[in-house]
Amino acid sequence: MGYALFDSANTFGDLRDPVRMGTWPLDGRELFCIGDLSAGNYALLVYLDENDNCRLDRNFIGIPREPLAFSNGYRPKGPPSYRRAAFELTDEEARRFDVTLRRPLGERGRIGVGIGAIIRSSPYRDYEGSVFQLIPAITYIGNRLQILGPNLQLGLVGQGKLRLAATAQYRIGAYEERESDVLTGMGDRENTLLVGLALLGALPGGVDVSLRYAHDVLDRIGGGAARMAVEKSFQLGRMRGGPELGLNWQSRGLALHDYGVPSAMATPQRPAHTLNDTLSVTVGLRLFADIAPDWVVVLNTSLEFLDESITTSPIVNANYVIQSFVAVNYVF
């Protein structure tokens, strides 16, 4: 049996840098003790060290593999909340917790169902308001496979600090021509499937970095897109999340499809416009909260500053796009 004791909400959310950790021999006893603790606020994790390596083994995305339990009988369905597991220890006090060890993902992974919404501002000229779309929020989290709505990730090699994954994303068309008079005659943009690879890294202090590339494998548009991002997570009460900074590259084919005007579709009010590869910067915020034992809320929002070659397009009248995704999920 192993244990890890935490006194920080930020490190507890990632299950890293405990203030104390150790092991107990499995010698038939039912009571295990941690002594010589000073008064303070703590959260406790205990686990079954199945391979006797004196550490908590994790899967491809960092979720513990081995059976575990938290203080206060807390059973998180996502990143653990310090507040839900925390307890106060005073001088000369003894605290007792009865625990039942369970694998966080069970034997076959964890499925979630719910409803989500995509809200997106439109950069296109003469389009007022924003795009709002309700979608089913179906998720699956396994040791190597993760499905989050239209996004899929499959762990290939590595674990811990450096990992390589295969990715797939269903890309929804950028616009329909009925959305704006300036788009009339341009035709609706194509939906397609982007498939690629992601290199994922974990830096000290709970900082995550990623480098991704995905290509249009259906060749409906052609080309691909790459993204480099840095993200830092914090504990905010019952919520876990933090800021993200990203640099995005888009191939000429994708840029032309979304923002270009071919010569054959040019009009006096909509002159021809061509583009090459584009770069954009994104700042974002991700939040996760377990609002009830089996219910979670996810919020992702981002602000993307568009490349100058996009903002000078005759069908565009904004230099940024705001996009948000919010979902409420019941997790089995």
TIMI-947895 format. One record per residue (C-alpha): residue number from 1; residue in one letter; x, y, z. Coordinates in pm, whole numbers, plus 50000, padded with zeros to 5 digits. Example, Ala and Ser with C-alpha at 12.3 -4.5 7.8 and 13.67 -1.06 7.14 Angstrom:
REM TIMI-947895
[pt 1, a, [51230, 49550, 50780]]
[pt 2, s, [51367, 49894, 50714]]
REM end
This chain:
REM TIMI-947895
[pt 1, m, [50000, 50000, 50000]]
[pt 2, g, [50120, 50349, 49921]]
[pt 3, y, [50005, 50694, 50023]]
[pt 4, a, [50057, 51056, 49922]]
[pt 5, l, [49965, 51350, 50143]]
[pt 6, f, [49902, 51693, 49989]]
[pt 7, d, [49875, 52040, 50139]]
[pt 8, s, [49834, 52239, 49814]]
[pt 9, a, [49528, 52260, 49591]]
[pt 10, n, [49739, 52323, 49281]]
[pt 11, t, [49963, 52018, 49320]]
[pt 12, f, [49671, 51798, 49428]]
[pt 13, g, [49486, 51863, 49102]]
[pt 14, d, [49775, 51702, 48911]]
[pt 15, l, [49861, 51454, 49192]]
[pt 16, r, [50220, 51583, 49191]]
[pt 17, d, [50470, 51702, 49454]]
[pt 18, p, [50302, 51565, 49770]]
[pt 19, v, [50421, 51701, 50102]]
[pt 20, r, [50475, 51342, 50215]]
[pt 21, m, [50459, 50999, 50056]]
[pt 22, g, [50537, 50646, 50168]]
[pt 23, t, [50435, 50281, 50167]]
[pt 24, w, [50304, 50022, 50412]]
[pt 25, p, [50360, 49646, 50387]]
[pt 26, l, [50054, 49431, 50320]]
[pt 27, d, [50084, 49217, 50631]]
[pt 28, g, [49719, 49142, 50703]]
[pt 29, r, [49640, 49449, 50911]]
[pt 30, e, [49344, 49675, 50833]]
[pt 31, l, [49468, 49992, 51003]]
[pt 32, f, [49750, 50198, 50848]]
[pt 33, c, [49895, 50503, 51024]]
[pt 34, i, [50080, 50820, 50920]]
[pt 35, g, [50255, 50978, 51216]]
[pt 36, d, [50443, 51297, 51306]]
[pt 37, l, [50220, 51537, 51116]]
[pt 38, s, [50199, 51903, 51210]]
[pt 39, a, [49863, 52078, 51230]]
[pt 40, g, [49729, 52193, 50895]]
[pt 41, n, [49498, 52136, 50603]]
[pt 42, y, [49561, 51817, 50403]]
[pt 43, a, [49418, 51583, 50139]]
[pt 44, l, [49508, 51214, 50141]]
[pt 45, l, [49548, 50966, 49856]]
[pt 46, v, [49606, 50595, 49922]]
[pt 47, y, [49667, 50334, 49652]]
[pt 48, l, [49751, 49970, 49596]]
[pt 49, d, [50109, 49950, 49467]]
[pt 50, e, [50043, 49651, 49242]]
[pt 51, n, [50397, 49621, 49102]]
[pt 52, d, [50586, 49727, 49419]]
[pt 53, n, [50765, 50017, 49246]]
[pt 54, c, [50684, 50263, 49529]]
[pt 55, r, [50501, 50506, 49300]]
[pt 56, l, [50153, 50560, 49161]]
[pt 57, d, [50148, 50428, 48804]]
[pt 58, r, [49960, 50634, 48545]]
[pt 59, n, [49817, 50580, 48200]]
[pt 60, f, [49897, 50768, 47878]]
[pt 61, i, [49718, 51089, 47980]]
[pt 62, g, [49830, 51086, 48343]]
[pt 63, i, [49528, 50923, 48509]]
[pt 64, p, [49630, 50670, 48777]]
[pt 65, r, [49607, 50304, 48670]]
[pt 66, e, [49618, 50144, 49014]]
[pt 67, p, [49326, 50113, 49259]]
[pt 68, l, [49308, 50417, 49486]]
[pt 69, a, [49094, 50615, 49727]]
[pt 70, f, [49082, 50969, 49867]]
[pt 71, s, [49006, 51110, 50209]]
[pt 72, n, [48642, 51198, 50286]]
[pt 73, g, [48524, 50916, 50057]]
[pt 74, y, [48574, 51149, 49760]]
[pt 75, r, [48545, 50980, 49417]]
[pt 76, p, [48628, 51231, 49140]]
[pt 77, k, [48509, 51182, 48782]]
[pt 78, g, [48784, 51406, 48646]]
[pt 79, p, [49077, 51609, 48783]]
[pt 80, p, [49041, 51585, 49163]]
[pt 81, s, [48925, 51884, 49366]]
[pt 82, y, [49131, 51959, 49677]]
[pt 83, r, [48832, 52110, 49855]]
[pt 84, r, [48633, 51786, 49828]]
[pt 85, a, [48912, 51571, 49975]]
[pt 86, a, [49062, 51821, 50223]]
[pt 87, f, [49046, 51784, 50600]]
[pt 88, e, [49174, 51992, 50891]]
[pt 89, l, [49421, 51838, 51136]]
[pt 90, t, [49483, 52007, 51472]]
[pt 91, d, [49765, 51946, 51719]]
[pt 92, e, [49745, 51611, 51897]]
[pt 93, e, [49442, 51511, 51686]]
[pt 94, a, [49398, 51177, 51511]]
[pt 95, r, [49182, 51150, 51198]]
[pt 96, r, [49051, 50821, 51062]]
[pt 97, f, [48925, 50744, 50711]]
[pt 98, d, [48764, 50424, 50590]]
[pt 99, v, [48853, 50373, 50225]]
[pt 100, t, [48756, 50140, 49941]]
[pt 101, l, [49014, 50120, 49663]]
[pt 102, r, [48884, 50150, 49305]]
[pt 103, r, [49045, 50201, 48965]]
[pt 104, p, [48964, 50558, 48848]]
[pt 105, l, [48862, 50438, 48499]]
[pt 106, g, [48721, 50103, 48602]]
[pt 107, e, [48805, 49805, 48381]]
[pt 108, r, [48688, 49947, 48045]]
[pt 109, g, [48721, 50322, 48076]]
[pt 110, r, [48467, 50589, 48164]]
[pt 111, i, [48177, 50706, 47946]]
[pt 112, g, [47998, 51039, 47973]]
[pt 113, v, [47679, 51163, 47806]]
[pt 114, g, [47523, 51506, 47813]]
[pt 115, i, [47462, 51818, 47610]]
[pt 116, g, [47700, 52082, 47487]]
[pt 117, a, [47693, 52412, 47302]]
[pt 118, i, [47934, 52577, 47060]]
[pt 119, i, [47925, 52957, 47050]]
[pt 120, r, [48140, 53129, 46788]]
[pt 121, s, [48170, 53485, 46666]]
[pt 122, s, [48177, 53527, 46289]]
[pt 123, p, [48459, 53721, 46120]]
[pt 124, y, [48264, 53747, 45795]]
[pt 125, r, [48138, 54077, 45659]]
[pt 126, d, [47772, 54173, 45704]]
[pt 127, y, [47713, 53888, 45947]]
[pt 128, e, [47550, 54006, 46268]]
[pt 129, g, [47546, 53809, 46589]]
[pt 130, s, [47720, 53480, 46655]]
[pt 131, v, [47697, 53113, 46566]]
[pt 132, f, [47522, 52898, 46828]]
[pt 133, q, [47490, 52521, 46794]]
[pt 134, l, [47369, 52259, 47043]]
[pt 135, i, [47544, 51923, 47013]]
[pt 136, p, [47538, 51594, 47205]]
[pt 137, a, [47834, 51579, 47444]]
[pt 138, i, [47955, 51219, 47434]]
[pt 139, t, [48290, 51135, 47591]]
[pt 140, y, [48500, 50828, 47650]]
[pt 141, i, [48817, 50827, 47861]]
[pt 142, g, [49029, 50513, 47846]]
[pt 143, n, [49389, 50432, 47924]]
[pt 144, r, [49498, 50515, 47567]]
[pt 145, l, [49185, 50616, 47377]]
[pt 146, q, [48998, 50939, 47447]]
[pt 147, i, [48692, 51061, 47257]]
[pt 148, l, [48566, 51412, 47331]]
[pt 149, g, [48279, 51489, 47095]]
[pt 150, p, [48427, 51542, 46744]]
[pt 151, n, [48785, 51492, 46870]]
[pt 152, l, [48969, 51161, 46912]]
[pt 153, q, [49312, 51088, 47058]]
[pt 154, l, [49491, 50752, 47070]]
[pt 155, g, [49811, 50713, 47269]]
[pt 156, l, [50087, 50551, 47063]]
[pt 157, v, [50413, 50557, 47258]]
[pt 158, g, [50550, 50705, 47578]]
[pt 159, q, [50401, 50808, 47909]]
[pt 160, g, [50473, 51067, 48173]]
[pt 161, k, [50683, 51359, 48052]]
[pt 162, l, [50684, 51288, 47675]]
[pt 163, r, [50415, 51110, 47470]]
[pt 164, l, [50312, 51067, 47108]]
[pt 165, a, [49947, 51031, 47009]]
[pt 166, a, [49742, 50990, 46692]]
[pt 167, t, [49457, 51241, 46658]]
[pt 168, a, [49141, 51283, 46453]]
[pt 169, q, [48904, 51579, 46436]]
[pt 170, y, [48582, 51631, 46243]]
[pt 171, r, [48618, 51983, 46102]]
[pt 172, i, [48292, 52171, 46046]]
[pt 173, g, [48276, 52405, 45746]]
[pt 174, a, [48370, 52766, 45823]]
[pt 175, y, [48048, 52915, 45684]]
[pt 176, e, [47730, 52865, 45484]]
[pt 177, e, [47670, 53119, 45209]]
[pt 178, r, [47326, 53208, 45347]]
[pt 179, e, [47491, 53358, 45655]]
[pt 180, s, [47579, 53683, 45478]]
[pt 181, d, [47496, 53862, 45151]]
[pt 182, v, [47868, 53902, 45080]]
[pt 183, l, [47901, 53521, 45073]]
[pt 184, t, [47620, 53467, 44821]]
[pt 185, g, [47744, 53253, 44535]]
[pt 186, m, [48050, 53129, 44724]]
[pt 187, g, [47888, 52799, 44821]]
[pt 188, d, [47888, 52635, 45163]]
[pt 189, r, [48228, 52541, 45303]]
[pt 190, e, [48317, 52173, 45323]]
[pt 191, n, [48314, 51955, 45633]]
[pt 192, t, [48611, 51719, 45647]]
[pt 193, l, [48823, 51492, 45867]]
[pt 194, l, [49166, 51599, 45992]]
[pt 195, v, [49399, 51320, 46105]]
[pt 196, g, [49747, 51366, 46244]]
[pt 197, l, [49993, 51333, 46530]]
[pt 198, a, [50042, 51514, 46861]]
[pt 199, l, [50360, 51534, 47068]]
[pt 200, l, [50266, 51598, 47431]]
[pt 201, g, [50504, 51706, 47706]]
[pt 202, a, [50483, 51778, 48078]]
[pt 203, l, [50714, 52042, 48228]]
[pt 204, p, [50783, 52108, 48598]]
[pt 205, g, [50522, 52304, 48789]]
[pt 206, g, [50221, 52154, 48615]]
[pt 207, v, [50290, 52316, 48275]]
[pt 208, d, [50179, 52116, 47968]]
[pt 209, v, [50312, 52171, 47615]]
[pt 210, s, [50190, 52023, 47288]]
[pt 211, l, [50285, 52023, 46921]]
[pt 212, r, [50022, 51899, 46675]]
[pt 213, y, [49978, 51853, 46301]]
[pt 214, a, [49666, 51725, 46124]]
[pt 215, h, [49593, 51675, 45753]]
[pt 216, d, [49273, 51666, 45548]]
[pt 217, v, [49266, 51292, 45479]]
[pt 218, l, [48940, 51314, 45279]]
[pt 219, d, [49101, 51575, 45051]]
[pt 220, r, [48781, 51777, 45042]]
[pt 221, i, [48981, 52093, 45108]]
[pt 222, g, [49344, 51984, 45097]]
[pt 223, g, [49633, 52080, 45320]]
[pt 224, g, [49661, 52074, 45695]]
[pt 225, a, [49707, 52270, 46016]]
[pt 226, a, [49963, 52275, 46297]]
[pt 227, r, [49946, 52410, 46650]]
[pt 228, m, [50194, 52465, 46932]]
[pt 229, a, [50045, 52539, 47275]]
[pt 230, v, [50146, 52592, 47638]]
[pt 231, e, [49895, 52543, 47921]]
[pt 232, k, [49910, 52585, 48298]]
[pt 233, s, [49645, 52450, 48536]]
[pt 234, f, [49535, 52586, 48874]]
[pt 235, q, [49277, 52488, 49134]]
[pt 236, l, [48999, 52747, 49169]]
[pt 237, g, [48771, 52620, 49445]]
[pt 238, r, [48586, 52322, 49296]]
[pt 239, m, [48705, 52415, 48949]]
[pt 240, r, [49026, 52307, 48781]]
[pt 241, g, [49162, 52496, 48483]]
[pt 242, g, [49389, 52766, 48359]]
[pt 243, p, [49515, 52973, 48069]]
[pt 244, e, [49649, 52850, 47737]]
[pt 245, l, [49862, 53025, 47475]]
[pt 246, g, [49879, 52884, 47123]]
[pt 247, l, [50048, 52953, 46789]]
[pt 248, n, [49853, 52821, 46490]]
[pt 249, w, [49970, 52753, 46133]]
[pt 250, q, [49728, 52688, 45850]]
[pt 251, s, [49825, 52570, 45503]]
[pt 252, r, [49739, 52768, 45192]]
[pt 253, g, [49464, 52525, 45096]]
[pt 254, l, [49272, 52563, 45422]]
[pt 255, a, [49323, 52940, 45430]]
[pt 256, l, [49195, 52985, 45073]]
[pt 257, h, [48895, 52763, 45142]]
[pt 258, d, [48788, 52960, 45451]]
[pt 259, y, [48883, 53318, 45361]]
[pt 260, g, [48980, 53341, 44993]]
[pt 261, v, [48780, 53463, 44693]]
[pt 262, p, [48856, 53274, 44369]]
[pt 263, s, [48869, 53480, 44049]]
[pt 264, a, [48570, 53288, 43913]]
[pt 265, m, [48358, 53405, 44209]]
[pt 266, a, [48479, 53766, 44220]]
[pt 267, t, [48231, 54052, 44185]]
[pt 268, p, [48273, 54432, 44191]]
[pt 269, q, [48177, 54426, 44560]]
[pt 270, r, [48384, 54114, 44630]]
[pt 271, p, [48719, 54130, 44447]]
[pt 272, a, [48941, 53824, 44411]]
[pt 273, h, [49162, 53752, 44710]]
[pt 274, t, [49430, 53488, 44748]]
[pt 275, l, [49627, 53375, 45053]]
[pt 276, n, [49936, 53176, 45136]]
[pt 277, d, [50005, 52990, 45462]]
[pt 278, t, [49876, 53182, 45764]]
[pt 279, l, [49978, 53224, 46128]]
[pt 280, s, [49753, 53320, 46418]]
[pt 281, v, [49783, 53351, 46795]]
[pt 282, t, [49526, 53213, 47038]]
[pt 283, v, [49475, 53286, 47406]]
[pt 284, g, [49231, 53066, 47589]]
[pt 285, l, [49089, 52946, 47918]]
[pt 286, r, [48986, 52593, 48015]]
[pt 287, l, [48774, 52508, 48319]]
[pt 288, f, [48648, 52178, 48462]]
[pt 289, a, [48420, 52139, 48764]]
[pt 290, d, [48257, 51838, 48928]]
[pt 291, i, [47930, 51992, 49042]]
[pt 292, a, [47785, 51667, 49185]]
[pt 293, p, [47914, 51312, 49242]]
[pt 294, d, [47840, 51205, 48881]]
[pt 295, w, [47802, 51540, 48702]]
[pt 296, v, [48075, 51755, 48549]]
[pt 297, v, [48083, 52087, 48363]]
[pt 298, v, [48346, 52171, 48102]]
[pt 299, l, [48413, 52519, 47960]]
[pt 300, n, [48668, 52602, 47691]]
[pt 301, t, [48689, 52953, 47549]]
[pt 302, s, [48946, 53111, 47320]]
[pt 303, l, [49029, 53435, 47140]]
[pt 304, e, [49213, 53394, 46809]]
[pt 305, f, [49388, 53690, 46646]]
[pt 306, l, [49374, 53637, 46270]]
[pt 307, d, [49661, 53671, 46023]]
[pt 308, e, [49676, 54001, 45830]]
[pt 309, s, [49625, 53820, 45500]]
[pt 310, i, [49292, 53698, 45640]]
[pt 311, t, [49173, 54032, 45776]]
[pt 312, t, [49235, 54201, 45437]]
[pt 313, s, [49002, 53955, 45261]]
[pt 314, p, [48693, 54130, 45116]]
[pt 315, i, [48464, 53879, 45289]]
[pt 316, v, [48615, 53944, 45635]]
[pt 317, n, [48560, 54246, 45862]]
[pt 318, a, [48706, 54131, 46197]]
[pt 319, n, [49061, 54065, 46311]]
[pt 320, y, [48967, 53807, 46574]]
[pt 321, v, [48735, 53515, 46641]]
[pt 322, i, [48594, 53421, 46982]]
[pt 323, q, [48492, 53059, 47027]]
[pt 324, s, [48349, 52884, 47332]]
[pt 325, f, [48240, 52531, 47413]]
[pt 326, v, [48042, 52443, 47724]]
[pt 327, a, [47908, 52101, 47818]]
[pt 328, v, [47729, 51932, 48106]]
[pt 329, n, [47802, 51560, 48132]]
[pt 330, y, [47679, 51268, 48338]]
[pt 331, v, [47975, 51035, 48386]]
[pt 332, f, [47912, 50664, 48442]]
REM end
